[in-house]
């Protein structure tokens, strides 16, 4: 799957379950293992688990592959490995403690954020 399509599917899935502070970073120059890191926050264990589940389901539905999901037992930090994109879904305290943006944040990707439903409505009008 094209990386732009994959990151769009991931961001849309995160927005569907109301993830907060979604950031996408181009990591192709920093790692040969993946091209994007997506970081998002969930407000509770239940929400982080739901976000991870939604990302995995939407990536699979779009024809992508999920290699692994880690951290579902506690739900404080759930990692979804979608091959070319790694998704970190964290509760705010964990996110501020580990500050992954400082590690991966050299090249933010500009991606339109907003409510998925309103964007889909605009696309169908075009």
Buried (B, 14 or more C-beta within 10 A) or exposed (E): BEBEEBBBBBBBBBBBBEBEEBBBBBBEEBEEEBBBBBBBBBEEBEBBBBBBBBBBEBBEEBEBEBEEBEBBEEBBBBBBBBBBBBBBBBBEEBBEEBEBBEEBBEEEBEBEBEEBEEBEEEEEEE
